[in-house]
Amino acid sequence: MKNYLLLRWNIPVSDATNQLLLAMRFTAMLLLLGAMHLSGKTLSQTVTLNVRNTSLRHVFAAVEKQTGYTVLYSDDVVQENKTVSMNVTAVPLKDFLTKVLSPVSLTYRIDGTSIFIKPLRRDKLAGQLTGKIVASVLQQRTVTGKVTDGSQKPLEGVTVTVRGTSVVTTTDSEGGYRIQLPESSTVLIFSNVGFEPREELIGNRSNINVSLAASISNLEEVVVVGYGTVRRKDLTGSVSSVESKQIQDLPIARVDEVLAGRVPGVEVKLNSGQPGAAPQIRIRGVGSISAGVAPLYVVDGIPVDDITAISPGDIASIDVLKDASATAIYGSRGSNGVVIINTARGNAGKPQFMYEAYLEFQQVERVPNMLNAKEQAQYTYDGFRNRNLDNGYDVSGHASTWQFPAPPDVINVLEGRNNTDVNAWDWVFRTAPQNQHRLSATGGNQDVKYAINGTYLNQQGVITHSDFTRYSLRANLDAKLAKRLDIQLGLNPSFMENNGAPSYAGGYGSLVGSLIGIQPWIPLLDENGEYTYIGGNASMADVVNPLARAQEDIMHQSRFNFLGNINAKYNIVDGLDFNTMVGVGINNSRIDRFTPSLHVFFDTPPDGRSTTNQAID
């Protein structure tokens, strides 16, 4: 019998062949159903897990084993200190991942057979940190709201802070925020780059909506460039500026310290720990090997050599010219850059008086960790013992009987006859206070404006008997003498005194060298309060008593400075001014050095000299 299986082509097929084809059809259908079943199984994958305080890495390993997925993550995202505890049975994979990752601020993405672990976006994370920060506060309440700009568009990433606390959150992509408040919260602060910060009283409100005003671009800021002023957006040279608000709260003694870390391309380094010492300033590195490398200072249009006399509280702004434009304006004097200082001037209005004061303390950040008397004596003793052993001598007897005997003062310390233990560094170095007081008066009218500042600064040095004191007065007067004639007058007298620490110690080493060389069992003062003579000791070389060197070696400097300038500007026609300036600088200084003849100085003859300098520019 013939069976026509493929009737379309009228091909005759035998019964055996027909049965084989039917079997192949059934096999294909079963394979298709199995594949469909496996696909459905993958989409409905579940996880069963019971762990306690287990790291995320172990949890992910269990997920890979149960599901066949590969979990991918970065070590920076999944840290060892992130642990989880849970007990779940047959939970869908997606629900399981959400339950595990949400408490540790992570999320996931499934792509094929891979699971990618990543941190939550800022908008999803907003408001979650607050609860952790204030978890210890017993009573909390929640404030919500929305932050927009001037056109009522939502602002994302605005920082919302509770004033006086560390509670903070950020707005999401819709401008919304949610923050939990400690019981004593009174003010919310909203801040964002490009917008003026805003403070809002909380009161009893639970919903606070805020609109932030855009801050004025600093492209409209006026910059002083030597030959006049120019808007920053029209400036082609390299100029950096520091405003008075960046200076007023800094506890500094000198104006040039303001530039440290605030102006790119400017290196400020202290070469001396002397109180009142000038730092080394380099603008864009060293421009010359043989010539000077210090920048030129210009105060209210007048070039000066030194700005020690200027108080930081007198400054309105500092502009630093860093490129070739400085040379074009000031010639070769500006080849190392120019620091232009503009002092504060008066404003029309009622007289305003202000008193400012600050107190701070300075100390040496790190000193050598010296051995105490017992340790140093044992160290010296071992040295002499090893010297005898190296030369084949017997060391079985008392240390004083060795071929190279140990020094008597070392034996006295080890055998308890000398219990003196002195750290000379504590006698010479100290925690030094620095205080400054400033009184200012400003005011005037449309025709006459004035600004008067008086400053007193006292800076004690970290080495005993060293200090720096400055008295300064600055008076700036602006007057309109006629419709087209303006006059600006500036007067700045100052007086400074400086008692410096000795930078040398004759032929017996520096002050620090004496501190390192002296043995801790030798007191700096004897029982009568006199300086101890430190010489003729077998355990050490002769050194000058460091306390005597710090207190008796005198280096005193006094200095009077006067800087005055007058600037007249006549307006010829609109847009054309005639400007002339006259300035004078007076500098009188005297330096006295004296080293007395003392037994602790090995009876060297007294040495003293006095140097006087007078200059008028």
C-alpha positions as CSV (number, residue, x, y, z in Angstrom):
1,M,0.0,0.0,0.0
2,K,1.3,3.5,-0.9
3,N,0.7,6.4,1.3
4,Y,0.7,9.9,-0.1
5,L,2.1,12.1,2.7
6,L,3.1,15.0,0.6
7,L,0.1,15.5,-1.6
8,R,1.2,18.9,-2.9
9,W,4.0,17.3,-4.9
10,N,2.3,13.9,-5.2
11,I,5.4,12.2,-3.8
12,P,4.7,8.6,-2.8
13,V,6.2,7.6,0.6
14,S,6.4,4.2,2.2
15,D,4.8,3.4,5.6
16,A,8.2,3.1,7.3
17,T,9.3,6.5,6.0
18,N,6.0,8.0,7.0
19,Q,6.4,6.7,10.6
20,L,9.9,8.2,10.8
21,L,8.8,11.6,9.7
22,L,5.9,11.6,12.3
23,A,8.4,10.7,15.0
24,M,10.6,13.6,13.9
25,R,7.6,16.0,14.1
26,F,6.8,14.9,17.7
27,T,10.4,15.3,18.7
28,A,10.6,18.8,17.4
29,M,7.3,19.8,19.1
30,L,8.7,18.4,22.5
31,L,11.9,20.4,22.1
32,L,10.0,23.6,21.4
33,L,7.7,23.1,24.4
34,G,10.8,22.4,26.6
35,A,12.5,25.5,25.4
36,M,9.3,27.5,26.1
37,H,9.1,26.0,29.6
38,L,12.8,26.8,30.3
39,S,12.2,30.4,29.2
40,G,9.2,30.8,31.6
41,K,11.2,29.2,34.4
42,T,13.9,31.9,34.0
43,L,11.5,34.8,34.2
44,S,10.0,33.4,37.3
45,Q,13.2,32.6,39.2
46,T,13.1,32.6,43.0
47,V,15.6,32.8,45.8
48,T,15.6,31.1,49.2
49,L,18.2,32.4,51.7
50,N,18.7,32.4,55.5
51,V,21.8,34.4,56.6
52,R,22.8,36.7,59.4
53,N,25.4,39.5,59.3
54,T,26.7,38.1,56.0
55,S,28.6,40.2,53.5
56,L,27.0,41.1,50.2
57,R,29.7,39.1,48.3
58,H,28.4,35.9,49.9
59,V,24.8,36.8,49.2
60,F,25.7,37.4,45.5
61,A,27.5,34.1,45.4
62,A,24.3,32.4,46.7
63,V,22.2,34.1,44.0
64,E,24.6,33.0,41.3
65,K,24.4,29.4,42.5
66,Q,20.6,29.3,42.8
67,T,19.6,31.2,39.7
68,G,22.5,30.8,37.2
69,Y,22.8,34.6,36.8
70,T,26.2,36.3,36.9
71,V,26.3,39.2,39.4
72,L,28.7,41.9,38.4
73,Y,29.9,44.8,40.7
74,S,32.8,47.0,41.5
75,D,34.8,46.7,44.8
76,D,34.3,50.4,45.4
77,V,30.5,50.0,45.3
78,V,30.2,46.7,47.3
79,Q,32.4,47.1,50.3
80,E,33.3,44.4,52.9
81,N,31.8,46.3,55.7
82,K,28.3,46.2,54.1
83,T,26.4,43.2,55.6
84,V,22.8,41.9,55.5
85,S,20.6,39.6,57.5
86,M,17.5,38.0,56.1
87,N,15.3,34.9,56.1
88,V,13.3,34.5,52.9
89,T,11.8,31.5,51.0
90,A,11.0,31.3,47.3
91,V,11.1,35.1,46.9
92,P,11.1,36.4,43.3
93,L,14.5,37.5,42.2
94,K,13.7,41.1,41.6
95,D,11.9,41.5,45.0
96,F,14.9,39.8,46.7
97,L,17.4,42.1,45.1
98,T,15.4,45.2,46.0
99,K,15.1,43.9,49.6
100,V,18.9,43.3,49.9
101,L,20.2,46.4,48.1
102,S,17.9,49.3,49.2
103,P,19.1,49.4,52.8
104,V,22.7,49.9,51.6
105,S,21.9,52.6,49.0
106,L,22.4,50.3,46.0
107,T,20.3,49.2,43.1
108,Y,20.6,46.8,40.2
109,R,20.0,46.3,36.4
110,I,19.3,42.9,34.7
111,D,20.7,42.5,31.2
112,G,20.4,39.0,29.8
113,T,21.9,36.6,32.3
114,S,23.9,39.3,34.0
115,I,22.9,41.4,37.1
116,F,24.8,44.7,37.4
117,I,25.0,46.3,40.9
118,K,25.3,50.1,41.1
119,P,24.8,52.9,43.6
120,L,21.5,54.8,43.8
121,R,21.3,58.1,41.9
122,R,21.3,61.3,43.8
123,D,17.6,61.9,43.2
124,K,16.7,58.5,44.6
125,L,19.1,58.9,47.5
126,A,17.8,62.3,48.5
127,G,16.3,62.3,52.0
128,Q,17.5,58.8,52.9
129,L,20.7,60.0,54.6
130,T,18.9,62.4,57.0
131,G,17.3,59.6,59.0
132,K,20.7,58.0,59.6
133,I,22.3,61.2,60.7
134,V,19.7,62.1,63.2
135,A,18.8,58.6,64.4
136,S,19.9,59.5,67.9
137,V,17.4,62.4,68.2
138,L,14.4,61.3,70.2
139,Q,11.9,63.7,68.7
140,Q,11.8,64.5,65.0
141,R,9.5,66.0,62.5
142,T,9.6,66.0,58.7
143,V,9.6,69.0,56.4
144,T,9.0,68.7,52.7
145,G,8.9,71.2,49.9
146,K,10.0,72.2,46.4
147,V,12.9,74.4,45.2
148,T,12.5,76.3,42.0
149,D,14.4,79.1,40.1
150,G,13.2,82.5,39.2
151,S,11.1,81.1,36.3
152,Q,9.5,78.5,38.6
153,K,11.5,75.6,37.0
154,P,12.4,72.9,39.5
155,L,16.0,72.8,40.6
156,E,17.8,69.4,41.0
157,G,20.7,68.9,43.4
158,V,20.0,71.9,45.7
159,T,21.6,71.3,49.1
160,V,19.2,71.7,52.0
161,T,20.9,72.0,55.4
162,V,19.6,72.5,58.9
163,R,21.6,75.3,60.3
164,G,23.9,74.4,63.2
165,T,23.7,70.6,62.5
166,S,25.0,68.0,60.1
167,V,21.6,67.2,58.8
168,V,21.5,67.6,55.1
169,T,19.7,66.4,52.0
170,T,19.4,67.3,48.3
171,T,16.5,67.9,46.0
172,D,15.4,65.3,43.4
173,S,14.9,65.8,39.7
174,E,11.5,67.4,40.4
175,G,13.0,69.9,42.8
176,G,11.4,68.2,45.8
177,Y,13.0,67.4,49.1
178,R,12.2,65.7,52.3
179,I,14.2,66.2,55.5
180,Q,13.8,65.1,59.1
181,L,14.5,67.8,61.7
182,P,16.0,67.7,65.2
183,E,13.7,69.2,67.8
184,S,15.7,72.4,68.1
185,S,15.8,73.2,64.4
186,T,15.0,76.8,63.5
187,V,16.4,77.6,60.0
188,L,16.8,75.7,56.7
189,I,19.6,76.8,54.4
190,F,19.2,76.3,50.6
191,S,22.3,76.5,48.5
192,N,23.3,75.6,44.9
193,V,26.1,76.5,42.5
194,G,25.1,79.6,40.4
195,F,22.4,80.7,42.9
196,E,22.3,83.0,45.9
197,P,22.0,81.0,49.1
198,R,18.7,81.4,51.0
199,E,17.7,80.9,54.6
200,E,14.1,80.1,55.7
201,L,12.7,80.1,59.2
202,I,11.0,76.7,59.9
203,G,8.6,77.7,62.6
204,N,5.6,75.3,62.7
205,R,5.6,74.8,58.9
206,S,5.7,71.3,57.5
207,N,5.9,72.4,53.9
208,I,8.5,75.0,52.7
209,N,8.7,75.9,49.1
210,V,11.6,78.2,48.0
211,S,12.6,80.1,44.9
212,L,16.4,80.7,44.5
213,A,17.7,83.8,42.7
214,A,20.5,83.4,40.2
215,S,23.8,84.9,41.4
216,I,25.4,87.6,39.3
217,S,28.2,86.1,37.1
218,N,31.7,87.2,38.1
219,L,32.2,88.0,34.5
220,E,30.9,91.5,35.4
221,E,33.4,91.8,38.2
222,V,35.8,94.7,37.9
223,V,39.5,93.8,38.1
224,V,42.4,96.2,38.6
225,V,45.1,95.7,36.1
226,G,47.6,98.6,36.8
227,Y,46.5,101.0,34.0
228,G,42.9,101.1,35.2
229,T,40.0,98.7,35.7
230,V,38.3,96.3,33.3
231,R,35.4,93.9,33.5
232,R,36.6,90.3,33.8
233,K,34.8,89.2,30.7
234,D,36.8,91.8,28.7
235,L,40.1,90.7,30.2
236,T,42.6,88.9,28.0
237,G,45.5,88.5,30.5
238,S,45.8,86.0,33.4
239,V,44.5,87.7,36.6
240,S,43.4,86.1,39.8
241,S,41.5,88.0,42.5
242,V,40.9,87.6,46.3
243,E,38.0,89.6,47.8
244,S,37.8,91.1,51.3
245,K,35.2,88.5,52.4
246,Q,37.8,85.8,51.8
247,I,40.2,87.6,54.1
248,Q,38.2,89.1,57.0
249,D,37.9,85.9,59.0
250,L,41.4,84.6,58.6
251,P,43.7,84.6,61.7
252,I,46.8,85.8,59.8
253,A,49.5,88.4,60.6
254,R,50.5,89.3,57.1
255,V,48.7,90.2,53.9
256,D,50.8,87.9,51.7
257,E,49.7,84.9,53.7
258,V,46.2,85.5,52.2
259,L,47.4,84.2,48.8
260,A,48.3,80.7,50.2
261,G,46.1,78.2,48.5
262,R,43.7,80.8,47.1
263,V,45.3,81.9,43.9
264,P,46.3,79.3,41.2
265,G,49.8,79.5,40.0
266,V,51.0,81.3,43.2
267,E,53.3,79.4,45.6
268,V,53.5,80.7,49.2
269,K,56.1,79.1,51.5
270,L,57.2,80.0,54.9
271,N,61.0,79.9,55.1
272,S,61.2,80.8,58.8
273,G,59.3,80.2,61.9
274,Q,60.2,83.7,63.2
275,P,57.1,85.6,64.2
276,G,56.2,88.2,61.6
277,A,58.6,86.7,59.1
278,A,57.8,87.2,55.4
279,P,56.9,84.2,53.4
280,Q,58.5,83.3,50.0
281,I,56.1,84.0,47.1
282,R,56.6,82.7,43.6
283,I,54.2,83.4,40.8
284,R,54.4,80.7,38.1
285,G,57.7,79.4,39.4
286,V,61.2,80.9,39.2
287,G,61.8,83.2,36.3
288,S,65.5,83.9,36.8
289,I,68.5,82.2,38.4
290,S,70.7,85.2,39.1
291,A,68.1,88.0,39.4
292,G,65.4,88.5,42.0
293,V,62.3,86.2,41.9
294,A,60.0,88.1,44.3
295,P,56.9,89.7,42.8
296,L,56.2,93.5,42.7
297,Y,53.7,94.8,45.2
298,V,51.5,97.7,44.3
299,V,49.4,99.3,47.1
300,D,46.7,101.7,45.9
301,G,48.6,102.4,42.8
302,I,52.0,102.9,44.5
303,P,54.8,100.3,44.0
304,V,56.3,99.2,47.4
305,D,59.1,96.8,48.4
306,D,57.5,95.4,51.5
307,I,53.9,95.0,52.8
308,T,54.6,94.0,56.4
309,A,53.1,97.2,57.6
310,I,49.7,96.6,56.0
311,S,47.1,94.9,58.1
312,P,44.9,92.2,56.5
313,G,41.9,94.0,57.8
314,D,42.6,97.0,55.6
315,I,42.3,95.1,52.4
316,A,39.4,95.5,49.9
317,S,40.8,93.2,47.2
318,I,44.0,91.6,45.9
319,D,44.6,91.1,42.1
320,V,47.5,89.1,40.9
321,L,48.9,89.7,37.4
322,K,50.6,86.5,36.3
323,D,51.5,86.8,32.6
324,A,53.3,89.1,30.2
325,S,50.8,91.9,30.8
326,A,52.5,92.6,34.1
327,T,55.8,93.3,32.3
328,A,54.0,95.5,29.7
329,I,52.5,97.7,32.5
330,Y,55.3,97.8,35.1
331,G,58.4,97.0,33.0
332,S,61.1,94.7,34.3
333,R,60.0,95.1,37.9
334,G,56.9,93.1,37.0
335,S,58.7,90.2,35.3
336,N,58.0,88.0,38.3
337,G,54.4,88.9,38.5
338,V,52.5,91.8,40.3
339,V,50.4,91.7,43.4
340,I,48.0,94.7,43.3
341,I,46.5,95.5,46.7
342,N,43.5,97.8,47.0
343,T,42.6,99.0,50.5
344,A,39.1,99.6,51.9
345,R,37.5,103.0,51.3
346,G,34.5,104.7,52.8
347,N,30.9,104.7,51.7
348,A,28.2,107.4,51.9
349,G,25.9,106.9,54.9
350,K,25.8,107.2,58.6
351,P,29.0,106.6,60.5
352,Q,29.6,102.9,61.3
353,F,32.0,101.7,63.9
354,M,33.3,98.1,64.1
355,Y,35.5,96.3,66.6
356,E,37.1,93.0,65.8
357,A,39.3,90.7,67.9
358,Y,40.7,87.2,67.7
359,L,42.9,85.0,69.7
360,E,44.7,81.9,68.5
361,F,47.4,79.6,69.6
362,Q,50.4,78.2,67.6
363,Q,52.7,75.4,68.4
364,V,55.4,73.3,66.6
365,E,53.6,70.6,64.7
366,R,56.3,67.9,65.3
367,V,59.5,67.7,67.3
368,P,62.0,64.8,67.6
369,N,60.9,62.0,69.9
370,M,63.9,62.0,72.3
371,L,65.0,59.2,74.7
372,N,64.5,59.7,78.4
373,A,67.4,59.8,80.8
374,K,67.4,56.0,81.6
375,E,67.1,55.1,77.9
376,Q,69.8,57.5,76.8
377,A,72.1,56.3,79.6
378,Q,71.6,52.6,78.7
379,Y,72.2,53.4,75.0
380,T,75.5,55.2,75.8
381,Y,76.5,52.3,78.2
382,D,75.9,49.7,75.5
383,G,78.0,51.7,73.1
384,F,81.0,51.7,75.4
385,R,80.5,48.0,76.2
386,N,80.4,47.1,72.5
387,R,83.5,49.2,71.9
388,N,85.4,47.1,74.5
389,L,84.0,43.8,73.1
390,D,85.0,44.8,69.6
391,N,88.6,45.4,70.7
392,G,88.7,42.1,72.7
393,Y,88.6,43.6,76.2
394,D,86.9,42.1,79.2
395,V,83.6,43.6,80.3
396,S,82.9,41.4,83.3
397,G,83.8,44.0,85.9
398,H,82.3,47.3,86.8
399,A,81.8,49.7,83.9
400,S,84.3,52.2,85.4
401,T,87.1,49.5,85.3
402,W,86.8,48.7,81.6
403,Q,89.6,49.5,79.2
404,F,87.3,52.1,77.7
405,P,85.3,53.0,80.9
406,A,81.7,54.2,80.7
407,P,81.3,57.9,81.6
408,P,80.6,58.5,85.3
409,D,77.4,60.5,84.6
410,V,76.0,57.5,82.7
411,I,76.8,55.2,85.5
412,N,75.2,57.6,88.0
413,V,72.0,57.5,86.1
414,L,71.9,53.8,85.7
415,E,72.7,53.2,89.4
416,G,70.1,55.7,90.6
417,R,72.4,58.4,91.9
418,N,71.1,60.9,89.4
419,N,67.3,61.0,88.8
420,T,67.2,64.1,86.6
421,D,65.2,63.7,83.5
422,V,64.8,66.8,81.4
423,N,63.3,67.2,77.9
424,A,65.1,70.4,76.7
425,W,62.6,70.9,73.9
426,D,59.8,71.6,76.5
427,W,61.9,74.3,78.0
428,V,62.7,76.2,74.8
429,F,59.5,75.6,72.7
430,R,56.1,76.7,73.8
431,T,52.4,77.1,72.8
432,A,52.4,80.7,71.6
433,P,49.3,82.9,71.6
434,Q,48.5,85.4,68.8
435,N,45.9,88.1,69.2
436,Q,44.8,91.0,67.1
437,H,42.4,93.9,67.8
438,R,41.0,96.1,65.1
439,L,38.8,99.2,65.4
440,S,37.4,100.9,62.2
441,A,35.1,103.8,61.4
442,T,33.5,104.4,58.0
443,G,31.0,106.9,56.6
444,G,30.5,110.2,54.8
445,N,28.2,111.8,52.2
446,Q,28.2,112.1,48.5
447,D,31.0,114.7,48.6
448,V,33.3,113.3,51.3
449,K,33.8,109.7,52.3
450,Y,36.2,108.3,54.9
451,A,37.5,105.0,56.2
452,I,39.8,104.8,59.3
453,N,41.2,101.5,60.6
454,G,43.5,101.0,63.6
455,T,45.0,97.6,64.2
456,Y,47.1,96.1,67.0
457,L,48.8,92.7,66.5
458,N,50.8,90.7,69.0
459,Q,52.3,87.4,67.8
460,Q,54.3,85.3,70.3
461,G,56.9,83.0,68.8
462,V,57.0,79.2,69.4
463,I,60.5,79.7,70.8
464,T,60.6,81.5,74.2
465,H,61.5,85.2,74.2
466,S,60.5,85.7,70.5
467,D,57.6,87.9,69.5
468,F,56.3,90.3,66.9
469,T,54.2,93.4,67.6
470,R,52.6,95.8,65.1
471,Y,50.7,99.0,65.5
472,S,49.1,100.4,62.3
473,L,46.7,103.1,61.3
474,R,45.2,103.6,57.9
475,A,43.1,106.6,56.9
476,N,41.5,106.8,53.4
477,L,39.6,109.9,52.3
478,D,37.6,110.5,49.1
479,A,36.5,114.0,48.3
480,K,34.7,115.5,45.4
481,L,36.1,119.1,45.1
482,A,34.3,120.1,42.0
483,K,31.8,118.6,39.5
484,R,34.7,117.1,37.5
485,L,37.4,116.9,40.1
486,D,37.8,114.0,42.5
487,I,40.6,113.6,45.1
488,Q,41.6,110.3,46.9
489,L,44.0,110.5,49.9
490,G,45.6,107.6,51.7
491,L,47.8,107.6,54.8
492,N,49.3,104.5,56.5
493,P,51.7,105.0,59.4
494,S,52.9,101.9,61.3
495,F,55.3,100.8,63.9
496,M,56.7,97.3,64.4
497,E,58.9,95.5,66.9
498,N,60.4,92.1,66.6
499,N,62.3,90.0,69.1
500,G,63.7,87.2,67.1
501,A,65.0,83.8,68.2
502,P,68.7,83.2,67.6
503,S,69.4,81.7,64.2
504,Y,73.0,80.7,65.2
505,A,74.9,79.7,68.3
506,G,78.5,80.8,67.7
507,G,80.9,78.0,67.1
508,Y,79.0,75.5,69.1
509,G,76.1,74.6,66.8
510,S,72.7,76.0,66.3
511,L,69.9,76.3,68.9
512,V,68.3,73.1,67.5
513,G,71.7,71.4,67.4
514,S,72.1,72.1,71.1
515,L,68.7,70.7,71.9
516,I,69.6,67.5,70.1
517,G,73.1,67.2,71.6
518,I,72.3,67.8,75.2
519,Q,71.9,64.7,77.5
520,P,68.5,64.5,79.3
521,W,70.2,63.9,82.8
522,I,71.8,67.4,82.6
523,P,69.4,70.1,84.0
524,L,69.2,73.4,82.2
525,L,69.1,75.3,85.5
526,D,70.9,74.5,88.6
527,E,69.5,74.5,92.2
528,N,70.1,78.3,92.4
529,G,68.2,79.0,89.2
530,E,71.4,79.7,87.2
531,Y,72.1,78.4,83.7
532,T,73.9,75.0,83.8
533,Y,77.3,74.9,82.2
534,I,77.3,72.1,79.7
535,G,80.9,71.3,79.0
536,G,83.6,68.8,79.9
537,N,81.3,65.8,79.9
538,A,82.7,62.5,78.7
539,S,79.3,61.3,77.4
540,M,78.8,64.2,75.0
541,A,80.4,67.1,73.2
542,D,80.4,70.6,74.6
543,V,77.3,72.5,73.6
544,V,75.8,75.8,74.6
545,N,73.0,75.7,77.1
546,P,70.0,76.0,74.7
547,L,67.8,77.8,77.3
548,A,70.5,80.4,77.8
549,R,70.9,80.8,74.1
550,A,67.2,81.4,73.6
551,Q,66.9,83.9,76.5
552,E,70.2,85.7,76.5
553,D,71.0,86.0,72.8
554,I,69.3,89.3,71.7
555,M,68.1,90.1,68.3
556,H,65.7,93.1,68.4
557,Q,64.3,95.0,65.4
558,S,62.2,98.1,65.5
559,R,60.8,99.7,62.4
560,F,58.7,102.7,61.4
561,N,56.9,102.8,58.1
562,F,54.8,105.5,56.4
563,L,53.1,105.1,53.1
564,G,51.0,108.0,51.7
565,N,49.5,108.7,48.3
566,I,47.2,111.2,46.7
567,N,45.3,110.6,43.5
568,A,43.6,113.4,41.5
569,K,41.2,112.6,38.7
570,Y,39.7,115.3,36.4
571,N,36.9,114.4,34.0
572,I,37.7,116.2,30.8
573,V,34.7,114.9,28.8
574,D,32.5,111.9,29.3
575,G,34.6,108.8,28.8
576,L,38.0,110.7,29.1
577,D,39.7,111.3,32.4
578,F,43.0,112.9,33.4
579,N,44.5,111.0,36.3
580,T,47.6,111.8,38.3
581,M,49.1,110.1,41.4
582,V,51.8,111.0,43.8
583,G,53.1,108.7,46.6
584,V,55.8,108.7,49.2
585,G,57.2,105.8,51.3
586,I,59.3,106.3,54.4
587,N,61.1,103.4,56.0
588,N,63.2,103.7,59.2
589,S,64.5,100.5,60.8
590,R,67.1,99.5,63.4
591,I,68.4,96.1,64.2
592,D,70.3,95.4,67.4
593,R,72.1,92.1,68.0
594,F,74.0,91.3,71.2
595,T,75.5,88.1,72.7
596,P,76.8,88.6,76.3
597,S,79.9,87.0,77.7
598,L,78.7,84.2,80.0
599,H,80.3,81.1,81.4
600,V,77.6,79.0,79.7
601,F,78.8,80.6,76.5
602,F,82.3,79.3,77.3
603,D,83.4,82.9,78.3
604,T,83.6,84.1,74.7
605,P,83.9,87.9,74.4
606,P,80.7,89.8,74.1
607,D,79.5,90.4,70.6
608,G,77.1,93.2,69.6
609,R,76.2,95.3,66.6
610,S,73.5,97.8,65.6
611,T,72.3,98.5,62.1
612,T,70.2,101.5,61.1
613,N,68.5,101.9,57.7
614,Q,66.6,105.0,56.4
615,A,64.9,105.1,53.1
616,I,62.5,107.5,51.3
617,D,60.9,106.6,48.0
